[in-house]
Amino acid sequence: KNQVEQSPQSLIILEGKNCTLQCNYTVSPFSNLRWYKQDTGRGPVSLTIMTFSENTKSNGRYTATLDADTKQSSLHITASQLSDSASYICVVRGGATNKLIFGTGTLLAVQP
Amino acid sequence: DGGITQSPKYLFRKEGQNVTLSCEQNLNHDAMYWYRQDPGQGLRLIYYSQIVNDFQKGDIAEGYSVSREKKESFPLTVTSAQKNPTAFYLCASSIFPGEGNQPQHFGDGTRLSIL
């Protein structure tokens, strides 16, 4: 079954600290993997999209990694800010119908 | 500014009532999508449209209907047949069907509740 699993479910960190969110997937065949940031009550906003051949991609303080062999991705946030408080959603495009499969998200709270 | 506008932000439905959620985009995107978001679950696809006057069912289309009469508009009707409509509804668009490695752009959602 094509699935995307994220961990942890929720995370609390202090402002200025770094953190890493995990995404494991069982989707096959694989097309690409996306990370989205969703603020409370808002729509998701794209952070990165990575294909099979890319293993690192950055967007400001956000760095995503992809290991297509182990089917794992991570999103690293550097020097966290209060505005980083949001849900981070991992999405994989793939499977027999090449559709988007959404993870349930990691809820990050950055405290002062 | 280009983007996707969803309205209303909050909507309440009475028993037996149909309600329509609006989605407008000025990104000149060909493809548009409707998703439902429930607590603790990933987004689920309701309907999608790759071109004007054409649309396909997603994974959870029962109790919903859509139309695509204009490129920029893709309204979703939640019918009385949808017995559990309380959710956060998200509209999205992408530059072309299948979008390759391009992102989907999302609106800011409509929260629907039952009265």
Interface residues (C-beta under 8 A of the other chain):
Chain A: V4 N32 R34 G41 R42 G43 P44 V45 S46 I49 T51 I89 N98 K99 L100 I101 F102 G103 T104 G105
Chain B: I4 Q6 G40 Q41 G42 L43 R44 L45 L90 A92 G98 N101 Q102 P103 Q104 H105 F106 G107 D108 G109 R111
